Each structure stands twice: as C-alpha cells, then as structure tokens.
Amino acid sequence: MTARPTMLIMSYSPLTGDARVLKQIARFTKDFDVTTLGYGDAPEGVVEHLSLPREIRYNDLDGKLITLKRYRKAYWRLSAVRWSREALKRRKFDVIIANDVEAVPVAVKLRPRYGVLADLHEYSPRLHDDNELWFQRITPWFDWVVRTYVTKAAAWTTVSEGLAAEYERNFGFHAELVSNATPYHDLRPGAVSSPIRLVHSGAGLTNRQLHLMAEAVATADADVTLDFYLTANHPAYLEELKEYATTTDRVRVLDPVPYAELVTTLNSYDVGVFLLPPLTFNYRHALPNKLFDFVQARLGIVVGPSPEMAGYVERYGLGAVASDFTVEALREAIEKLTPESVAAFKQHAHDSARELEGERQVEKWDRIIHGLVAKGRR
C-alpha cells in the first residue's frame, strides 16, 4: 500500500480552540498523515501533536535587538521559534501549512518537499497600528519577516479581500481569499421572539469597544435584549461590562460556550450584532467567523459599516448596516427592526447557508495543496 503523504500544520495558538486551524486539520487528515504543532491538547485525527508548553511564548521579542534593527536575530530568538526548531529537528514533511506570519519562517527553513502554504489570519505588519510606539518599532520587524520569509512560501491565503490587497501591494504576492466561513449546520430559523433577542459572541477585548453595543441596546426605544458570550481576554474590561449589565435588564454577559456548541446555542436568538470601530487596519477589513456563525445559526445580522461585513449583509439581504460606528447609529439601526423584518432576515440567512458554508472555502485549501503536490511530483 502506498504511504500517505505527510503534512505539518503549525499555529502558535491553542489548536483545539482555533476554528480556522481546525478546518485545515479536519480536511487534510483525510488524505495526509498530519502532524500538528501548537499549544494545548492534540486535535482529533492527527498522527502526532507537538504541544508547545504554555510558558513558551511566540511574541517575546527582545526590545534591544528591535532597537538595533537586528531583526533576524530577534526572530530566531523568539521562545516558540527556538522550541519549534528543536522539536522539528531532522523531520521531513511533504507539505506544511504555516498559520500566521510568525510560523512561516520555521516552515520555510524545513524545506518541505512540495512547499509551504502560508495562511495569514491577519495583516501582521499593522496588527496594532492604533499604538504609535508599536507601529514605529514592530511594524518594520514584521515587514522584514514577511519580505524575507513569507514571500518564499509556495502559496498564500488570507481571510479578507482587504488584507489580500495589502499583502500584494506591499510584498508582491497574491494571497487567495479563504474566508472564516462556518461549516454548514442543518438548522432552521426559529420564530422571532418578543422581545427581539440580540446576541454577540467572541473575544472580550477592550479595543473592540463592546460596550457600545450594550449601550445601544440598553437605550433603544425598542423591545430588544442583548446577550454576550465572551472569552475573558481582558478580564478587567469584562468585569466592566458585567457591571454595566447590572444597571439594565436588557443586557447579560454570559460565559463562552465551546465552539462545537456555539451555532446551536446562537440558533435560539434572533439577530447577531457586531459593531467593530475601525481602530486598526485589521479591524477595518475584518471578515470574522462570527458573521458566518450568525448565518449558520439562521439569524438576522446588524453590523457597522465595516466594508467586508457590510458587503455580505447587503448582498445576501441578511440584515441592517448602521450608518457609522457610534452608539447612536447602532441604536437607530436596532430601532428599525420589526418582527417582520427580522423574520425575513432569518429566512435570507437560511436561504444563503449553503452558499456561505465553510466547506466551500476549505475546498480552496484543498485545491491549493493538491496543486502543490501534483506540481512537485511532476
């Protein structure tokens, strides 16, 4: 029997909680002997998992080396990079998927037989461009990493058209769009509740300004409620949100649910909401998995005028787009919701669920990877 080709999937993230990486693993364990490297437990279906210890960081840059612009040494001294190189010493793979910029140089150095697919979840050089000091010091380092190593990948994918365009403009490679679409769920739209139930799920990050959504619902002249399902990324901010929720009977802050249960949990709601002020380049061009979670949960959707999210909402008739990123604009959009309009939005989500399923996006990775293998074998 012919041996199956080998693949390494790398990500400096907790793999069992990383929805995008899990899609890669689920697809390629069918055809490849997949080894994974990342934080936490082994994902299902892999032949081996190299678990990064929690204390081994991927972003512990040496400030002195950055100041001296000794970027090569700064990269190869990152704790997770050193750990990875040791763990992968003398290993050979047919193909590697490296998730995000930090993992790509390690993958490139391993020289897999058929090449590296760099899957870029963010536009890393402008990851924190709302912080002027970070932008001045760290952006040039990321530029160097991308120019020196990411450009040497055999193929590239990213999560939105805006990010793809920026990588091509600055570095010359074309990253194909593979959106964070959610796998298909065989659900139906529920009847619209009274009050209309809004929901938001995701990271509890301070700079997402989640309180704007809470304030818009709490002060709306409409019969609506809002539940948050949030991870405790910034615990102090999460506590502030919880304190605010005690001042109104319209807003609740709940514990996150496992990703495998998220869409079915969301299905009991009416409208998914996400107002994301464009504080950074990546926020401006965000096309997050939660938008597609809402579709698979058969919800209506209300978003701010983020171009990529708004484009989907308008193209598929999924809901409403606020005129700007303020409490007032979001409140106005919420106040226009009616049981009839929400029922129509939910039906449109149902009608679009197959077209917007994650399986169609995963097929793009499948085509790229098998193309690399076929080219290499020729």
Secondary structure, 3 states (H helix, E strand, C coil): CCCCCEEEEEEEEEHHHCHHHHHHHHHHCCCCEEEEEEECCCCCCCCEEEEECCCCCCCCCCHHHHHCCCHHHHHHCCHHHHHHHHHCCCCCCCEEEEECHHHHHHHHHCCCCCCEEEEECCCHHHCCCCCHHHHHHHHHHHHHHHHHCHHHCCEEEECCHHHHHHHHHHHCCCCEECCCCCCCCCCCCCCCCCCEEEEEEEECCHHHCCHHHHHHHHCCCCCEEEEEEEECCCHHHHHHHHHHHCCCCCEEEECCCCHHHHHHHHCCCCEEEECCCCCCHHHHCCCCHHHHHHHHCCCEEEECCCHHHHHHHHHCCCEEECCCCCHHHHHHHHHCCCHHHHHHHHHHHHHHCCCCCHHHHHHHHHHHHHHHHHHHHC
